[in-house]
Amino acid sequence: MKRALFVVAALFLTGCSSPEPVAIKGEVISCASITFDKSITKGTTIECLDGTAGASMESLRGPMIINIWGSWCSTCLAETPEFVSFYKKAKGKVQLVGVAVEESSPDNSRKFIIENGMSWPNFYDRENKTRSYFGMGVPVTWFIDAQGDVKFKKIGEVKSEQELIDLTEKHLGVKI
């Protein structure tokens, strides 16, 4: 009888254990889907991490959220799951674009994207050209409207998916 209770208890306890989390692999996405004003050819032009030419930062058009990050940045790593979760809900309503800065190589950025489940286009600022456009320091998240105007700049870590949802509605008028 004791043995039967032990077996039942063991089965019950193992049935209640949480499964190991499954890592979601990210993907280096082409920047071809990003909305930009093709008539603007001058400005701060950077390449896309997928190897394509990229675009001028001044030509980007929203509604768009631009997250400036670095693979070496601990707060960037901390906020990445919030962006991954947000983008699953926001895709098709608002564009999400990343800009990897101050990286020693594009391979570090690509590895970060894949290991952290990112699935949106990312630029690579090989020569730190965006410092004059975005300023220094990461993470920084910009909210850009359809005319390309900056509606809000969040300096520092995004702490939750709900924060992104609220900021998107408040500054871009897009309900997620």
C-alpha positions, 0 to 999 in steps of 0.5 A: 500500500505504501509503495502504491501511494509513493508511485501515485505521489511521484506521478502526481508531482512529476505531472505538475512540474513545469516543462523546460522553457523552449528557446524561441529562435530569432531570425535575421529579417530583410529590411525590404519590408520597412516603410521609407520615403524613397525620395530621401536619399541623403542622410544617415544611411546604414546597412541592414543586418541581412546584408542589403543596402539599408536606408537613410534614417531620415527616410523612415516612415511609421507608424514605427518603433525603432529600438537602438540596442547592442549585443553587449548591453545588459539592459538591452538583453533584459528588455528584448523579451518584452519586444519579442512578446509585443511584436507578436501582437503588434506585427501588421499594426506597427513596424518594429525596427532595430538598430545595432550600435557599437558592435565589434562585428555584425556577427555578434548582432546576428547571434544576439538576434537569433539567440533572443528570438528577435523576428523584425528587421535590424540595421547595423551601424558599422561606423557609428553614424547614427550617434548624431541622429539617435544620440549616445547610449542604449537602449533607446526606443523611438516612436516615429509617425507616418510623416517620419516625425519623432513623436517620443523617445524612451531613454533606457530600458523598456520594463514591460510589454504593457509599457510598449503597448501604452506608449504605442497607443499614446504616441502613435495612436495605434491600439495593440 
